[in-house]
């Protein structure tokens, strides 16, 4: 069976490379004509995944019509462009696996809501977890959550197609939990980068991860997610990974903010997307609307908007009233 990958960024390219490892046919869509040519002729992606030698079995295309009857598609375009791309996709009763992590700006929609509106005939699933693209492309061991809206029947269809010896999916039917974990952790990774940029140390980073997870949990539970999902690979696992390395685009953005750069300066000239920058303001608005306390997310928003230097924002967080660690008051 042919598997389609929509989006030839770092993560989409890495997934394509992983999926062809057992001889499967993989077609990947890229917006840039020159990238289509490079993948097909040189078997490389110097724009988004430099240094990786891609399998010649990966075929690139710039025409979404080539996916007209492909039964399984992985949507790996940035969250803010998912609606636009899926609306141009030929309708077909397929499995559509959402791999973007974010919340749509302007509407507050999760990616499953976006996909449901743009591709109503598709059966939706979410692939999320602690993944650095360059490690997946290199064939290093990776575990992810595969949350299936169609339950175990959809899992039975998809898991044999996506699992590889070095890419291990774990089943969930909590689509909302998988989406919330991936979206919120991007924003928290920016905050952890700020801690690193300010040189505040490992203690502060660990504290921020723990308190950030509490915010993720509060928001997720309010949206109908399950706590066990958010404590797993697509929540806490992904949070720990992206809050500890400059391989994370969101962490790198935060580190630059902590070192004194403006958001515009830190984001300029980048080929890849730091999803947390677009997610932070809409996440903060949703939390405020629903009465969910997310002070770290609000602090990231102030930094991205340039309302105060990083040192002042951190000082305000540390000056918050003392309270119990657990429960609604935390």
N, C-alpha and C positions, 0 to 999 in steps of 0.2 A: 504494500500500500504506500502511496505517495503521501508524505506529510508536508504541509505548507507552513512557512514561517513568514509572517508579515512584519517586516522591519529588520534592516541589516545593520543596526547599531551593534555595539559590543555584545549585549546580551542575546539579541537575536542570532547573531553570527555564531556565538558560542553554543547556543542550543542546536543550531543546524549542524555544527561540527560534532556535537555529542550524538545526535540522532543518526548520522550516517555511519557511526562507528560499527554498526552491525550489518552494514550493507543496504540499509533502507534508502529509498529515493527521497531526497529533500529538495524542495524548490523554495527559494528565499526571494522576497520582494524587497527592492531598494528603490528609494525615491530618486537617487542620483544616477543618471545614465552612466557616468564614468565609473561609478562603483559597481554597477551591473557588469560592465565590461571587465573590470579588474578581477572580480570574483570568478568570472567564467574563463578568463584567459590566464591570469597569473595565480589564481587560487589563493588570493590574499585579500585583506581588507585593511589597507594602510590608513584609512581615514578613522576608523573606529576601533580596530583591534590589531594594531601594528605588531609585527613580529610573529604572528600566528600563521602557520602554513595550513591552509584549508584543504580539505579533501576535494579531489576533482569530481566526486559524486554530487557535490552541492551545485545546483544549477540556479543561477540568479535570473530574475526577470524584473522589468520595470512596468509590467502590465498586469493589473489586478484581475483582468479577464482570464488569465492563465489559471486562476484558482476557482473557476466557475463550478467545477464538479469535484474538487478535492474534498474528501470527507472529514479530514482533521486539519484544522488550522490553529497555529499558535500566533496570537496577536501580541507583538512585542514592540509596537510603536510607543512613543512617549504618551503619557496619560492625557495630556492636553490636546493631542491630535487624534486620539482613538476614534471619536465620533466622525470626524471628517473622513478618515481612511475607511472605516467600516461602512459608511454610507455609500462609498464607491465600489464596494465589494459585491459581486453578483450573489443574489440570494440563493441559498441551497440549504437543505436540512442536514447540517453538518454539526460536528463537535467543534466548538470554538473555545480554545483555551486562552484565557486572559493572563498575560505575563507582565503587564504594565502595573506600576505601583503608584497610585495617586488618587486624588479627588479632583473632579473637574471644576475648574475655576468658573465663577459666574453662576453655576447651577447647583453646586454642592453634591453632584451625583457621584456615586461610586462607579467603578468601571463596569460592573455587572449591569447597572441601570443604563449606562451609556450603550452597552452592547445589546441589551434587550430592546432598546428603542431602534437601534440602527440595523440589527440583524435578528428580527423577531423569530425567524424559523430555526435559529441555531440552538443547540443544547450547550449551556455555558458551564465552564469549569475555570478554576483559578489555580495557577501554578505560582507558588511563592515560597520563599525561604532564604536562608543565608547563603548567598551565591555571589562570588566575584567572577565576572565573565572570563577573565584570563585563566583562571584555575579550571573552570569547566572546559574551556577550549583545549587546555593542556591535558585533559583526561584525569584530573585529580578527583578524589572521592568527594561527592556532594550529596546531601540529602535535602529534600524539599517536601512541602505539603502540596498535594493535589486535591483541592476541594471541588467536589462534583455536585452541581445542582441536581443532577439526575440520580444521585445516590449510588448504590453499589452496582447497579446495572451499567451506568456510565463508567464507573471505575473499572469494571471488567472489560470494557471496550478500550479505554485509554491507557491503563497501566501497562499492558504488554507493548503498546506502541511507543511509550515514552521512557520506560525503565531501561537502564543500561547497567552494566556491572559497576560503573563509576558514577551513575546518576540514579539515586534511589528515591522514588516518591513514596510518601506515606499518605494513606487515605484519610479524607475528612469529608463530611457533608456540610460543613460550616463555611459557606462561601463568604458571608459577611465578615466572619472572623479573620479569614485569610486576607481579605482585602484591607480591612482596618489595620491589621498588623503591618502589612507592607507599606501602607500610606503614612501611618503615624511614625514609624521608625525612621523614615527619611527626614522628617522634621527634627526628631530627636538627635539624629546623627549630626545635623548642623550644629546643634547645641554642644555636643561632645567635641566637635572640632573647635568651637570657640574656647572651650576649656583648655584644649591642647595649645591653641594659638596664644592664649594668655599665660601659659606655663603654670597652670594651677595644680598640676600633679595628678597622680593615679588615684588618690583618695577621692578627689573631687569628681573625676570621671566615673568611678564606681558608684558614687552617690547619685550622680546625675542619671546613670543608666537605671538604677533602682527606682528613683523618683519619676523618671520618664516612663518607665514601665507602668507605674501606678496610674499615670495619666492615660496611657494607651488602654489600660484595663477599664478605667472609668468610661472612656469614650466608647470603647467596643461594647461593653455590657449595655450601655444606654441605647446602642444601635441594634441590639439583638444578637451580638456575637457571644460565643461561649468562652468562659475563662480558660478551659483546658486548651482551646485552640490558640489563644493568645500567649499561653505559657509554653507553646511548642515551637516548632521550627519557623513558622511564618510570623511569629510575634517576637518573643523573647530571643529566640535563636538568631533571627535576622538583626534584631536590635544590637545584640552583643557584637556581631561581626562588623556591622557598618559604623559602630561607635568606637572603633579601635584601630582604624587603618586609613591612610591616605589613598588606598585603592578605592575607597568609597568617594564618589563625587560629592555627595552631600557633606561628608566629614571634611573633605578638602575645602569646600566652600566655607564651612564654619571656621576652619583653621585660618583661612585668609581674613575673615571678619575679625577674629580674635587678634590677629597681627596688625589690624588697623586699616585694612582695605575696605572700601565701600562695596556694597553688593554688586553694583554695576561694574566696578573694576574687576571683582572676583569672577564674575560670570562672563565677561567679554572675551571674545576670541576662542571660546570653547566649542569643540565639535559635539561633545556629549552633553547630556541634560542632567542637571541636578534637580530631580523631581521635587525635592522638599521645598525648594524656593517658591514654586507655584502652589504647592499643597498647603503651606503654612498659613497664609491669610484666610483661605476658605475653611480650613480646619478650625482656626480660631473663631471665625464667625459662627460656624455650626455649634461649637462648644458653648459660646456665649449665648446663642439663641436657646439652647437646651439646658442652660444652667449647669454646665459641666466645668469644673475647675481644672484648668490646664495652664498653670503659670509658666512652665517651661516653653510651651508652644507660643504663648503670648510674648515671651521674651525674645524668641527667635523672630517673630513678626516685627517687633520694634527694631531689632538689628537690621533686618532686611530693608525696612523702610528708612533706615538712617536716622531714627528719632533720638538715639543716644549712643555713645561709644560703648563697646563691649564691657569695659570695666564697670561702668555705671549700671548696666543692665544686670550684670552678675551681682553687684552689690545690693541691688534692689531685691533680687531673689533671696539672697542670704539674710536680708532684713525682714523677711516675711514672719508673721507670728508663729511661735512654736506650737506644735500640735501633736496629736497621736499619729503614729506611723500608719496604722491600719484603720480601716473603716471609712465611712463617708467623709469624715473630717480630714482625711489625709490628702 
